[in-house]
Amino acid sequence: MVTKTSKAASGKIQIKWVRSAICTPEKHKLVVKGLGFTRLNQIVEREDTPSIRGMVKAIPRLVRIVEE
């Protein structure tokens, strides 16, 4: 029997880039790049750490946390 582990139990979160960084401050563009995004509507999986949560909180209108 195979057991599934939830994303929260494994310490990972999925983040989706939902809005373009055009006409945003340079710091916001650097945060998007720092999260590892390369194109719009991309979903990346990152460790659920306070630093990653802080980066997401800095640009809430550009990214969303994907719930599964």
N, C-alpha and C positions, 0 to 999 in steps of 0.2 A: 504494500500500500504506500502510495506516494502522498506526502503531506505538503501542502502549499504554505509558504511563509508570506505574511503580508509585508508590504513595503515599509510600514511603520516599524515592524518588528526587526527588519533587516537594517534599519537606519538609513534608508534611501528616500529621496523625494524626486518626483518628476516635475520639471518646470517647462512650460511652453512659452515661447516668444510670440506674442499676439499682436503687437503694434510696432510699427517702424520707428527707428531711432532718429529719423530725419527731423531736424529742427528741435532737437533736445540738447541740453547742455553736454559739453564734452565729457564730463564726469559720468553722465548716464550712459553714454556710448561705451566708455571704458568698463563700466559695470557689466553691460551686456556681453562684451567681449570676454571679460573675466569669468563669466558664468559658462563660457564655452560655446556660445551660439555663433553660427556662421550664416544662417538664412532664416527668414521669417517663417513662422508656423512650425519651427523645429522643436522637438521635445528632447531634452537632455535629462539624464539621471545623475544626481549628485548626492553626496553624503548629507545627511540631515544634521548639520552642525550650526551653531549660532552665527558663524561668519557667513555661511550661505544664506541663512534666513535673513540676516541683516542686508545682504546684497539684494535679495528679492524685495525686502521692505523699502529699500531706497528707490526702486523703480516699479511701484505697484501697477502703474497704468500700462507698462510695456510688457510685463510677464505675468503669468498665472501659474499657480501650483495645480497640477493635474490630479484630480481625485479618481481613484479606481476602485 
